[in-house]
Amino acid sequence: GIGLITGLIGYVYAKLDEDVFAGLYIEDAGVPGFLIGLFVGFLMGSVLLSVVESAVNTVIVCFAESPGEFQTNHPMLSREMRAAWKEAWPSECAEM
């Protein structure tokens, strides 16, 4: 999604400014503008979403390794996490 949006922005920019690829002798600047925007958007989206993925993985690992400390330091979040895990895996979380 992010790549397509930035690709379209690159396409529009290249169509509005025909001299953007003047030194490369490209007749239709829209296609390379779209491809460059697509690539840049894909890379930016990948980097940003990898940060979110790492944060989620960190919370799950910390919850799995020491649920008691999580309960002590963040009781409301711990209750919500336990409830979500019990809903997703009821038989494995019967003793929680």
C-alpha positions in Angstrom: 0.0 0.0 0.0 2.7 2.5 1.0 4.7 1.7 -2.1 1.8 2.2 -4.4 0.9 5.6 -2.9 4.5 6.9 -3.1 4.7 5.4 -6.6 1.6 7.4 -7.7 3.2 10.5 -6.1 6.3 9.9 -8.1 4.3 9.4 -11.2 2.4 12.6 -10.8 5.5 14.5 -9.9 7.3 13.2 -13.0 4.3 14.0 -15.2 4.1 17.6 -13.8 7.8 18.3 -14.1 8.9 16.8 -17.5 12.5 17.9 -16.9 13.0 15.7 -13.9 14.7 13.0 -16.0 16.0 15.4 -18.8 19.6 14.2 -18.7 18.5 10.6 -19.2 16.7 11.1 -22.5 13.5 9.4 -21.2 10.4 10.4 -23.3 7.7 9.3 -20.8 8.9 10.2 -17.3 5.9 8.7 -15.6 7.0 5.1 -15.5 10.5 5.7 -14.0 8.9 8.2 -11.6 6.4 5.6 -10.5 9.1 2.9 -10.1 11.4 5.1 -8.1 8.5 6.2 -5.9 7.4 2.5 -5.5 10.9 1.5 -4.4 11.4 4.3 -2.0 7.9 3.8 -0.5 8.5 0.1 -0.1 11.8 0.6 1.6 10.4 3.3 4.0 7.4 1.1 4.8 9.6 -1.9 5.5 11.8 0.0 7.9 9.0 1.7 9.7 7.0 -1.5 10.1 10.0 -3.5 11.2 10.3 -1.2 14.2 6.6 -1.9 15.1 7.2 -5.7 14.7 10.2 -5.5 17.0 8.2 -3.7 19.6 5.4 -6.3 19.5 7.9 -9.2 19.7 9.7 -7.6 22.7 6.4 -7.3 24.6 5.5 -10.9 23.9 9.0 -12.2 24.9 9.0 -10.2 28.1 5.5 -11.4 29.0 6.5 -15.0 28.3 9.7 -14.8 30.3 8.5 -13.1 33.4 4.7 -12.6 33.7 5.0 -12.0 37.4 7.2 -8.9 37.0 4.9 -7.7 34.2 1.9 -8.1 36.6 3.8 -6.1 39.3 4.9 -3.3 37.1 1.9 -3.0 34.7 -1.1 -4.7 36.3 -3.7 -3.3 33.8 -1.7 -4.3 30.7 -1.0 -7.7 32.3 -4.7 -8.4 32.8 -5.4 -7.4 29.2 -2.6 -9.5 27.9 -3.7 -12.5 29.9 -7.3 -12.1 28.7 -6.2 -11.9 25.1 -3.9 -15.0 25.4 -6.7 -17.0 27.2 -9.1 -16.1 24.4 -6.6 -17.1 21.6 -5.3 -20.3 23.3 -7.8 -21.4 26.0 -6.5 -24.9 26.6 -2.8 -23.8 26.9 -3.6 -20.9 29.2 -6.0 -22.8 31.6 -3.6 -22.3 34.6 -3.0 -18.6 34.1 
